[in-house]
Amino acid sequence: MAADGLTAVESHFGPKETLDRLEADVKAKGLTVFARIDHAAGAAAVGLTLRPTAVLIFGNGRGGTPLMQASQLVGLDLPLKVLVWQDAAGKTWLSYVDPIELAKRYGLPGETAAVANNLAAALRAVTSKAAAPE
């Protein structure tokens, strides 16, 4: 499960409820949800099985554009994405690439650090809220 720049947060809820909670909080914060991709449904459609695995893609032009202005290649990793998935033990996780690591990956200049920090804080906030009981 560990990979450079990857953050994983264990959820107290099942995959569907975790994803629903995440989407609701993202929308409540005024961010745009661009897509909700159900990889398990895609697998089932071709006769394969996959534990619950889905991606929520969301963002805001004000958040990501400054990073892409510094390097358009960051557009490969933006908008923000959170993977909600269930492991073999039945635990549900939210995983994402830390925007601070993205800035390092693309060699972004120091003046983009505040933007990357803000995106990282936003991801920590929405994933923590989706994962934790009220």
DSSP file (Angstrom, degrees, kcal/mol; ACC not computed):
  #  RESIDUE AA STRUCTURE BP1 BP2  ACC     N-H-->O    O-->H-N    N-H-->O    O-->H-N    TCO  KAPPA ALPHA  PHI   PSI    X-CA   Y-CA   Z-CA
    1    1 A M              0   0    0      0, 0.0     2,-0.2     0, 0.0     5,-0.0   0.000 360.0 360.0 360.0 -26.7    0.0    0.0    0.0
    2    2 A A        +     0   0    0      3,-0.0     2,-0.3     6,-0.0     5,-0.1  -0.528 360.0 157.6 -78.5 136.8    2.9    2.4    0.6
    3    3 A A    >   -     0   0    0      3,-0.3     3,-2.2    -2,-0.2     2,-0.0  -0.979  50.9 -79.6-151.5 151.9    4.2    4.5   -2.3
    4    4 A D  T 3  S+     0   0    0     -2,-0.3     3,-0.1     1,-0.3    97,-0.0  -0.296 115.1   3.1 -56.4 127.4    6.1    7.7   -2.5
    5    5 A G  T 3  S+     0   0    0      1,-0.2    93,-3.1    92,-0.1     2,-0.4   0.461  98.3 130.7  79.5   0.3    3.8   10.7   -2.0
    6    6 A L  E <   -A   97   0A   0     -3,-2.2     2,-0.4    91,-0.2    -3,-0.3  -0.745  39.7-162.2 -93.7 133.3    0.8    8.5   -1.3
    7    7 A T  E     -A   96   0A   0     89,-3.1    89,-2.1    -2,-0.4     2,-0.4  -0.935   4.8-168.1-111.7 135.8   -1.4    9.3    1.7
    8    8 A A  E     -A   95   0A   0     -2,-0.4     2,-0.5    87,-0.2    87,-0.2  -0.990   3.8-170.4-127.3 133.8   -3.9    6.7    3.0
    9    9 A V  E     -A   94   0A   0     85,-2.7    85,-2.4    -2,-0.4     2,-0.3  -0.987  20.9-132.4-124.0 124.1   -6.6    7.3    5.6
   10   10 A E  E     -A   93   0A   0     -2,-0.5     2,-0.3    83,-0.2    83,-0.2  -0.589  23.3-142.0 -77.7 136.3   -8.5    4.4    7.1
   11   11 A S  E     -A   92   0A   0     81,-3.0    81,-0.5    -2,-0.3   121,-0.2  -0.703  14.7-147.1 -98.8 149.8  -12.3    5.0    7.2
   12   12 A H  S    S+     0   0    0    119,-2.7     2,-0.2    -2,-0.3   120,-0.1   0.358  83.9  64.3 -87.9   2.8  -14.7    4.0    9.9
   13   13 A F  S    S-     0   0    0    118,-0.1    79,-0.2     1,-0.1    -2,-0.2  -0.749  92.0 -92.7-123.3 167.3  -17.3    3.4    7.2
   14   14 A G     >  -     0   0    0     -2,-0.2     4,-2.6     1,-0.1     5,-0.2  -0.231  48.9 -95.4 -72.2 170.3  -17.8    1.0    4.3
   15   15 A P  H  > S+     0   0    0      0, 0.0     4,-2.6     0, 0.0     5,-0.2   0.903 120.9  46.2 -57.5 -47.2  -16.7    2.0    0.8
   16   16 A K  H  > S+     0   0    0      1,-0.2     4,-2.8     2,-0.2     5,-0.2   0.942 115.6  45.1 -64.7 -46.7  -20.0    3.4   -0.5
   17   17 A E  H  > S+     0   0    0      2,-0.2     4,-2.6     1,-0.2    -1,-0.2   0.898 113.4  51.4 -64.5 -38.9  -20.8    5.4    2.6
   18   18 A T  H  X S+     0   0    0     -4,-2.6     4,-2.5     2,-0.2    -1,-0.2   0.937 112.4  45.5 -61.5 -46.7  -17.2    6.7    2.6
   19   19 A L  H  X S+     0   0    0     -4,-2.6     4,-2.7    -5,-0.2    -2,-0.2   0.906 113.2  49.9 -64.8 -41.7  -17.4    7.8   -1.0
   20   20 A D  H  X S+     0   0    0     -4,-2.8     4,-2.4    -5,-0.2    -1,-0.2   0.911 112.2  47.9 -62.5 -42.3  -20.8    9.4   -0.5
   21   21 A R  H  X S+     0   0    0     -4,-2.6     4,-2.3     2,-0.2    -2,-0.2   0.911 111.9  50.1 -64.7 -42.7  -19.5   11.3    2.6
   22   22 A L  H  X S+     0   0    0     -4,-2.5     4,-2.6    -5,-0.2    -2,-0.2   0.945 111.8  47.3 -60.5 -48.9  -16.5   12.4    0.7
   23   23 A E  H  X S+     0   0    0     -4,-2.7     4,-2.4     1,-0.2     5,-0.2   0.907 111.1  51.7 -61.3 -42.3  -18.5   13.7   -2.3
   24   24 A A  H  X S+     0   0    0     -4,-2.4     4,-2.3     1,-0.2    -1,-0.2   0.910 112.3  45.3 -61.9 -42.6  -21.0   15.5    0.0
   25   25 A D  H  X S+     0   0    0     -4,-2.3     4,-1.6     2,-0.2    -1,-0.2   0.894 110.8  53.2 -70.4 -38.8  -18.2   17.3    1.8
   26   26 A V  H  <>S+     0   0    0     -4,-2.6     5,-2.0    -5,-0.2     3,-0.3   0.941 113.2  43.9 -58.8 -47.2  -16.4   18.2   -1.4
   27   27 A K  H ><5S+     0   0    0     -4,-2.4     3,-1.9     1,-0.2    -2,-0.2   0.892 109.1  56.8 -65.3 -39.8  -19.6   19.7   -2.8
   28   28 A A  H 3<5S+     0   0    0     -4,-2.3    -1,-0.2     1,-0.3    -2,-0.2   0.795 102.8  56.1 -62.6 -27.8  -20.3   21.5    0.6
   29   29 A K  T 3<5S-     0   0    0     -4,-1.6    -1,-0.3    -3,-0.3    -2,-0.2   0.401 122.1-108.7 -84.5   3.0  -16.9   23.2    0.3
   30   30 A G  T < 5S+     0   0    0     -3,-1.9    -3,-0.2     1,-0.3     2,-0.2   0.625  71.9 141.2  82.5  13.4  -17.9   24.6   -3.1
   31   31 A L      < -     0   0    0     -5,-2.0     2,-0.5    -6,-0.2    -1,-0.3  -0.551  53.2-114.8 -86.4 155.6  -15.6   22.3   -5.2
   32   32 A T  E     -B   59   0A   0     27,-2.8    27,-2.0    -2,-0.2     2,-0.7  -0.772  16.2-144.2 -91.9 129.5  -16.7   20.8   -8.5
   33   33 A V  E     +B   58   0A   0     -2,-0.5    25,-0.3    25,-0.2     3,-0.1  -0.854  19.8 178.6 -90.6 117.9  -17.1   17.1   -8.7
   34   34 A F  E     -     0   0A   0     23,-2.5     2,-0.3    -2,-0.7    24,-0.2   0.810  60.7  -9.5 -89.5 -34.2  -16.0   16.1  -12.3
   35   35 A A  E     -B   57   0A   0     22,-1.6    22,-2.9     2,-0.0     2,-0.4  -0.990  41.4-153.3-163.9 153.5  -16.4   12.4  -12.1
   36   36 A R  E     -B   56   0A   0     -2,-0.3     2,-0.6    20,-0.2    20,-0.2  -0.956  26.1-165.7-129.5 109.9  -17.1    9.4   -9.8
   37   37 A I  E     -B   55   0A   0     18,-2.9    18,-2.5    -2,-0.4     2,-1.0  -0.879   9.9-158.3-108.4 120.3  -15.5    6.3  -11.4
   38   38 A D  E  >  +B   54   0A   0     -2,-0.6     4,-1.8    16,-0.2    16,-0.2  -0.807  11.0 179.9 -98.7  96.6  -16.5    2.9  -10.1
   39   39 A H  H  > S+     0   0    0     14,-1.5     4,-2.3    -2,-1.0    -1,-0.2   0.845  81.1  57.1 -65.7 -34.4  -13.7    0.6  -11.0
   40   40 A A  H  > S+     0   0    0     13,-1.3     4,-2.5     2,-0.2    -1,-0.2   0.900 106.9  48.7 -65.0 -39.8  -15.4   -2.4   -9.5
   41   41 A A  H  > S+     0   0    0     12,-0.2     4,-2.0     2,-0.2    -1,-0.2   0.893 110.1  52.4 -65.6 -38.8  -18.5   -1.9  -11.7
   42   42 A G  H  X S+     0   0    0     -4,-1.8     4,-0.6     2,-0.2    -2,-0.2   0.897 110.2  47.9 -62.4 -40.7  -16.2   -1.6  -14.7
   43   43 A A  H ><>S+     0   0    0     -4,-2.3     5,-2.8     1,-0.2     3,-1.3   0.931 110.4  51.4 -64.2 -45.7  -14.6   -4.9  -13.8
   44   44 A A  H ><5S+     0   0    0     -4,-2.5     3,-1.8     1,-0.3    -2,-0.2   0.852 101.1  63.0 -60.6 -34.7  -18.0   -6.6  -13.3
   45   45 A A  H 3<5S+     0   0    0     -4,-2.0    -1,-0.3     1,-0.3    -2,-0.2   0.724 108.5  41.5 -64.8 -20.8  -19.0   -5.3  -16.8
   46   46 A V  T <<5S-     0   0    0     -3,-1.3    -1,-0.3    -4,-0.6    -2,-0.2   0.139 125.9 -98.1-112.7  18.9  -16.3   -7.4  -18.4
   47   47 A G  T < 5S+     0   0    0     -3,-1.8     2,-0.3     1,-0.3    -3,-0.2   0.683  85.3 119.8  79.4  18.7  -16.8  -10.5  -16.1
   48   48 A L      < -     0   0    0     -5,-2.8     2,-0.4    -6,-0.1    -1,-0.3  -0.762  55.3-129.7-112.5 161.2  -14.1   -9.7  -13.6
   49   49 A T        +     0   0    0     -2,-0.3     2,-0.3    -3,-0.1    -8,-0.1  -0.867  26.0 168.8-112.0 147.1  -14.2   -9.2   -9.9
   50   50 A L        -     0   0    0     -2,-0.4     3,-0.2   -10,-0.1    -6,-0.1  -0.954  37.3-112.8-152.5 131.8  -12.6   -6.3   -8.0
   51   51 A R        -     0   0    0     -2,-0.3    37,-0.1     1,-0.2   -11,-0.0  -0.217  68.0 -60.2 -56.7 160.0  -13.2   -5.4   -4.4
   52   52 A P  S    S+     0   0    0      0, 0.0    34,-2.0     0, 0.0     2,-0.3  -0.205  73.1 162.0 -48.5 123.7  -14.9   -2.0   -4.0
   53   53 A T  E     + C   0  85A   0     32,-0.2   -14,-1.5    -3,-0.2   -13,-1.3  -0.926   3.2 158.1-151.2 117.2  -12.7    0.5   -5.7
   54   54 A A  E     -BC  38  84A   0     30,-2.7    30,-3.4    -2,-0.3     2,-0.4  -0.986  25.8-144.8-144.6 152.8  -13.8    4.0   -6.8
   55   55 A V  E     -BC  37  83A   0    -18,-2.5   -18,-2.9    -2,-0.3     2,-0.5  -0.965   3.7-157.4-120.5 134.1  -12.2    7.4   -7.6
   56   56 A L  E     -BC  36  82A   0     26,-2.5    26,-2.0    -2,-0.4     2,-0.5  -0.959  11.4-163.1-107.2 124.6  -13.7   10.8   -7.0
   57   57 A I  E     +BC  35  81A   0    -22,-2.9   -23,-2.5    -2,-0.5   -22,-1.6  -0.935  26.3 143.9-110.8 125.8  -12.2   13.5   -9.2
   58   58 A F  E     +BC  33  80A   0     22,-2.3    22,-1.1    -2,-0.5     2,-0.3  -0.946   7.5 129.4-153.6 167.4  -12.8   17.0   -8.1
   59   59 A G  E     -B   32   0A   0    -27,-2.0   -27,-2.8    -2,-0.3     2,-0.3  -0.997  40.3-105.3 169.8-165.0  -11.3   20.5   -7.8
   60   60 A N    >>  -     0   0    0     -2,-0.3     4,-1.8   -29,-0.2     3,-1.5  -0.951  24.7-129.3-155.9 129.9  -11.5   24.2   -8.4
   61   61 A G  H 3> S+     0   0    0     -2,-0.3     4,-1.7     1,-0.3    -1,-0.1   0.806 108.9  57.8 -55.2 -32.4   -9.7   26.2  -11.1
   62   62 A R  H 34 S+     0   0    0      1,-0.2    -1,-0.3     2,-0.2    -3,-0.0   0.802 108.5  47.6 -69.2 -27.0   -8.4   28.6   -8.5
   63   63 A G  H <4 S+     0   0    0     -3,-1.5     4,-0.3     2,-0.1    -2,-0.2   0.945 122.8  25.4 -79.3 -50.1   -6.7   25.8   -6.7
   64   64 A G  H >X S+     0   0    0     -4,-1.8     4,-1.8     1,-0.2     3,-0.8   0.768 102.8  76.7 -90.0 -27.2   -4.9   23.8   -9.4
   65   65 A T  H 3X S+     0   0    0     -4,-1.7     4,-2.5    -5,-0.3     5,-0.2   0.882  89.6  57.4 -57.6 -42.7   -4.4   26.4  -12.1
   66   66 A P  H 3> S+     0   0    0      0, 0.0     4,-1.2     0, 0.0    -1,-0.3   0.870 107.9  49.2 -57.7 -33.4   -1.4   28.1  -10.4
   67   67 A L  H <> S+     0   0    0     -3,-0.8     4,-1.8    -4,-0.3     7,-0.2   0.910 111.9  47.6 -69.8 -40.6    0.4   24.8  -10.3
   68   68 A M  H  < S+     0   0    0     -4,-1.8    -1,-0.2     1,-0.2    -3,-0.2   0.796 105.6  59.1 -71.2 -26.7   -0.3   24.2  -14.0
   69   69 A Q  H  < S+     0   0    0     -4,-2.5     3,-0.2    -5,-0.2    -1,-0.2   0.858 108.1  46.5 -65.9 -33.3    0.8   27.7  -14.8
   70   70 A A  H  < S-     0   0    0     -4,-1.2     2,-0.3     1,-0.3    -2,-0.2   0.858 139.8  -2.8 -75.5 -36.2    4.2   26.8  -13.3
   71   71 A S    ><  -     0   0    0     -4,-1.8     3,-2.0    -5,-0.1    -1,-0.3  -0.800  58.5-154.7-158.1 112.4    4.2   23.5  -15.3
   72   72 A Q  G >  S+     0   0    0      1,-0.3     3,-2.0    -2,-0.3     4,-0.1   0.736  90.0  76.7 -61.5 -21.1    1.4   22.3  -17.5
   73   73 A L  G >  S+     0   0    0      1,-0.3     3,-2.2     2,-0.2     4,-0.3   0.744  75.9  75.3 -62.2 -22.3    2.5   18.7  -16.9
   74   74 A V  G X> S+     0   0    0     -3,-2.0     3,-2.2     1,-0.3     4,-0.8   0.768  76.3  80.0 -59.7 -22.8    0.9   18.9  -13.5
   75   75 A G  G <4 S+     0   0    0     -3,-2.0    -1,-0.3     1,-0.3    -2,-0.2   0.683  78.0  69.4 -58.9 -17.5   -2.3   18.6  -15.5
   76   76 A L  G <4 S+     0   0    0     -3,-2.2    -1,-0.3     1,-0.2    -2,-0.2   0.811 110.1  32.6 -66.2 -28.9   -1.6   14.8  -15.7
   77   77 A D  T <4 S+     0   0    0     -3,-2.2    -2,-0.2    -4,-0.3    -1,-0.2   0.416 104.3 118.7-110.2  -0.8   -2.3   14.7  -11.9
   78   78 A L     <  +     0   0    0     -4,-0.8     2,-0.2     2,-0.1   -19,-0.1  -0.875  39.1  54.4-115.6 152.8   -5.0   17.3  -11.6
   79   79 A P  S    S-     0   0    0      0, 0.0   -20,-0.2     0, 0.0   -18,-0.0   0.516 102.0 -93.4 -66.5 176.9   -7.8   17.8  -10.8
   80   80 A L  E     -C   58   0A   0    -22,-1.1   -22,-2.3    -2,-0.2     2,-0.4  -0.247  44.9-163.4 -62.1 149.2   -7.5   16.2   -7.4
   81   81 A K  E     -C   57   0A   0    -24,-0.2     2,-0.4    16,-0.2    16,-0.4  -0.999  12.2-168.9-138.1 139.6   -8.4   12.6   -7.0
   82   82 A V  E     -C   56   0A   0    -26,-2.0   -26,-2.5    -2,-0.4     2,-0.5  -0.996  13.1-149.5-127.9 127.7   -9.2   10.4   -4.1
   83   83 A L  E     -CD  55  95A   0     12,-3.0    12,-2.7    -2,-0.4     2,-0.5  -0.837   7.2-163.3 -94.0 127.1   -9.4    6.6   -4.4
   84   84 A V  E     +CD  54  94A   0    -30,-3.4   -30,-2.7    -2,-0.5     2,-0.3  -0.962  26.3 158.3-109.7 123.4  -11.8    4.9   -2.0
   85   85 A W  E     -CD  53  93A   0      8,-2.3     8,-3.1    -2,-0.5     2,-0.5  -0.963  38.5-129.6-148.2 159.2  -11.1    1.2   -1.8
   86   86 A Q  E     - D   0  92A   0    -34,-2.0     6,-0.2    -2,-0.3   -35,-0.1  -0.944  25.3-143.5-114.0 129.2  -11.5   -1.9    0.3
   87   87 A D    >   -     0   0    0      4,-2.7     3,-2.1    -2,-0.5     6,-0.0  -0.235  35.4 -91.6 -84.3 177.8   -8.6   -4.1    1.2
   88   88 A A  T 3  S+     0   0    0      1,-0.3    -1,-0.1     2,-0.1    -2,-0.0   0.741 126.2  56.4 -62.9 -24.3   -8.5   -7.9    1.5
   89   89 A A  T 3  S-     0   0    0      2,-0.1    -1,-0.3     1,-0.0    -3,-0.0   0.454 121.1-106.6 -86.5  -1.2   -9.3   -7.6    5.3
   90   90 A G  S <  S+     0   0    0     -3,-2.1     2,-0.2     1,-0.3    -2,-0.1   0.494  73.0 140.9  89.6   4.3  -12.4   -5.6    4.5
   91   91 A K        -     0   0    0    -77,-0.1    -4,-2.7     1,-0.0     2,-0.4  -0.557  46.3-134.0 -79.3 145.8  -11.0   -2.3    5.7
   92   92 A T  E     -AD  11  86A   0    -81,-0.5   -81,-3.0    -6,-0.2     2,-0.3  -0.842  25.2-174.0-102.6 137.7  -12.0    0.8    3.7
   93   93 A W  E     -AD  10  85A   0     -8,-3.1    -8,-2.3    -2,-0.4     2,-0.5  -0.927  22.2-149.4-129.7 151.5   -9.3    3.4    2.8
   94   94 A L  E     -AD   9  84A   0    -85,-2.4   -85,-2.7    -2,-0.3     2,-0.4  -0.995  27.1-177.7-114.6 125.8   -9.1    6.8    1.2
   95   95 A S  E     +AD   8  83A   0    -12,-2.7   -12,-3.0    -2,-0.5     2,-0.3  -0.958   8.6 159.2-128.2 145.0   -5.9    7.3   -0.7
   96   96 A Y  E     -A    7   0A   0    -89,-2.1   -89,-3.1    -2,-0.4     2,-0.5  -0.985  42.8-102.1-155.8 160.6   -4.5   10.2   -2.7
   97   97 A V  E     -A    6   0A   0    -16,-0.4   -91,-0.2    -2,-0.3   -16,-0.2  -0.787  44.0-118.4 -86.7 125.4   -1.3   11.7   -3.9
   98   98 A D    >>  -     0   0    0    -93,-3.1     4,-1.8    -2,-0.5     3,-0.8  -0.468  13.1-139.5 -65.8 125.3   -0.1   14.5   -1.7
   99   99 A P  H 3> S+     0   0    0      0, 0.0     4,-2.2     0, 0.0    -1,-0.2   0.788 103.1  61.2 -58.1 -27.9    0.0   17.8   -3.7
  100  100 A I  H 3> S+     0   0    0     16,-0.2     4,-1.5     1,-0.2     5,-0.1   0.894 105.5  47.3 -65.5 -37.8    3.3   18.7   -1.9
  101  101 A E  H <> S+     0   0    0     -3,-0.8     4,-3.0     2,-0.2    -1,-0.2   0.859 108.1  55.8 -69.0 -36.0    4.8   15.6   -3.5
  102  102 A L  H  X S+     0   0    0     -4,-1.8     4,-2.3     2,-0.2    -2,-0.2   0.918 104.8  52.6 -60.5 -42.5    3.3   16.6   -6.9
  103  103 A A  H  <>S+     0   0    0     -4,-2.2     5,-2.7     1,-0.2     4,-0.3   0.904 112.6  45.0 -60.7 -40.4    5.1   19.9   -6.6
  104  104 A K  H ><5S+     0   0    0     -4,-1.5     3,-1.4     3,-0.2    -2,-0.2   0.931 109.8  55.2 -67.2 -45.3    8.4   18.1   -6.0
  105  105 A R  H 3<5S+     0   0    0     -4,-3.0    -2,-0.2     1,-0.3    -1,-0.2   0.884 115.1  38.7 -54.7 -42.2    7.7   15.6   -8.8
  106  106 A Y  T 3<5S-     0   0    0     -4,-2.3    -1,-0.3    -5,-0.2    -2,-0.2   0.358 109.3-121.1 -94.9   5.8    7.3   18.3  -11.3
  107  107 A G  T < 5 -     0   0    0     -3,-1.4    -3,-0.2    -4,-0.3    -4,-0.1   0.881  42.8-174.6  60.7  40.0   10.0   20.5   -9.9
  108  108 A L      < -     0   0    0     -5,-2.7    -1,-0.2    -6,-0.2   -41,-0.0  -0.369  28.1-101.0 -70.6 147.2    7.7   23.4   -9.3
  109  109 A P    >   -     0   0    0      0, 0.0     3,-2.2     0, 0.0     4,-0.2  -0.223  32.6-105.0 -67.5 158.5    9.2   26.7   -8.1
  110  110 A G  G >  S+     0   0    0      1,-0.3     3,-1.8     2,-0.2     4,-0.3   0.750 113.9  70.0 -55.1 -29.7    9.1   27.7   -4.5
  111  111 A E  G 3  S+     0   0    0      1,-0.3    -1,-0.3     2,-0.1     4,-0.3   0.638  93.1  58.9 -69.6 -10.1    6.4   30.3   -5.0
  112  112 A T  G <> S+     0   0    0     -3,-2.2     4,-2.4     1,-0.2    -1,-0.3   0.481  78.7  93.3 -91.1  -3.1    3.9   27.5   -5.7
  113  113 A A  H <> S+     0   0    0     -3,-1.8     4,-2.8     1,-0.2     5,-0.2   0.885  81.7  52.8 -58.3 -41.5    4.5   26.0   -2.2
  114  114 A A  H  > S+     0   0    0     -4,-0.3     4,-2.3    -3,-0.3    -1,-0.2   0.898 110.1  48.6 -63.2 -39.3    1.6   27.9   -0.6
  115  115 A V  H  > S+     0   0    0     -4,-0.3     4,-2.5     2,-0.2    -2,-0.2   0.943 112.8  47.0 -65.0 -47.6   -0.8   26.6   -3.3
  116  116 A A  H  X S+     0   0    0     -4,-2.4     4,-2.5     1,-0.2   -16,-0.2   0.898 112.2  51.2 -61.0 -40.6    0.4   23.0   -2.9
  117  117 A N  H  X S+     0   0    0     -4,-2.8     4,-2.4    -5,-0.2    -1,-0.2   0.899 109.6  50.0 -63.2 -40.9    0.1   23.3    0.9
  118  118 A N  H  X S+     0   0    0     -4,-2.3     4,-2.3     2,-0.2    -2,-0.2   0.913 111.8  47.5 -64.4 -42.7   -3.4   24.7    0.6
  119  119 A L  H  X S+     0   0    0     -4,-2.5     4,-2.4     2,-0.2    -2,-0.2   0.908 111.8  50.7 -64.6 -40.8   -4.4   21.7   -1.7
  120  120 A A  H  X S+     0   0    0     -4,-2.5     4,-2.5     1,-0.2    -2,-0.2   0.912 110.6  49.1 -62.2 -42.7   -2.8   19.3    0.7
  121  121 A A  H  X S+     0   0    0     -4,-2.4     4,-2.3     2,-0.2    -1,-0.2   0.896 110.2  51.3 -64.5 -39.8   -4.7   20.8    3.6
  122  122 A A  H  X S+     0   0    0     -4,-2.3     4,-2.5     2,-0.2     5,-0.2   0.918 110.9  47.9 -63.5 -43.0   -8.0   20.6    1.7
  123  123 A L  H  X S+     0   0    0     -4,-2.4     4,-2.4     1,-0.2     5,-0.3   0.914 111.2  50.5 -64.4 -42.3   -7.4   16.9    0.9
  124  124 A R  H  X S+     0   0    0     -4,-2.5     4,-2.2     1,-0.2     5,-0.2   0.918 112.2  48.9 -60.2 -42.0   -6.5   16.2    4.5
  125  125 A A  H  X S+     0   0    0     -4,-2.3     4,-2.2     2,-0.2    -2,-0.2   0.943 114.2  41.9 -65.2 -49.3   -9.7   17.9    5.6
  126  126 A V  H  X S+     0   0    0     -4,-2.5     4,-2.0     1,-0.2    -1,-0.2   0.877 117.4  46.7 -71.0 -35.7  -12.1   16.2    3.2
  127  127 A T  H  X S+     0   0    0     -4,-2.4     4,-1.7    -5,-0.2    -1,-0.2   0.895 112.7  49.7 -72.7 -37.6  -10.6   12.7    3.6
  128  128 A S  H  X S+     0   0    0     -4,-2.2     4,-1.9    -5,-0.3    -2,-0.2   0.919 112.8  47.2 -63.6 -42.9  -10.5   13.0    7.4
  129  129 A K  H  < S+     0   0    0     -4,-2.2    -2,-0.2    -5,-0.2    -1,-0.2   0.898 112.2  49.3 -67.0 -39.6  -14.1   14.1    7.6
  130  130 A A  H  < S+     0   0    0     -4,-2.0    -1,-0.2     1,-0.2    -2,-0.2   0.829 117.0  42.5 -66.9 -30.7  -15.3   11.4    5.2
  131  131 A A  H  < S+     0   0    0     -4,-1.7  -119,-2.7  -120,-0.1    -2,-0.2   0.745 102.3  73.5 -89.3 -26.0  -13.4    8.7    7.3
  132  132 A A  S  < S-     0   0    0     -4,-1.9     2,-0.1  -121,-0.2  -121,-0.1  -0.675  80.9-113.1-101.1 143.8  -14.2    9.7   10.8
  133  133 A P              0   0    0      0, 0.0    -1,-0.1     0, 0.0    -2,-0.1  -0.396 360.0 360.0 -66.7 150.4  -17.4    9.4   12.8
  134  134 A E              0   0    0     -2,-0.1    -2,-0.0     0, 0.0    -5,-0.0   0.477 360.0 360.0 -67.9 360.0  -19.0   12.7   13.7
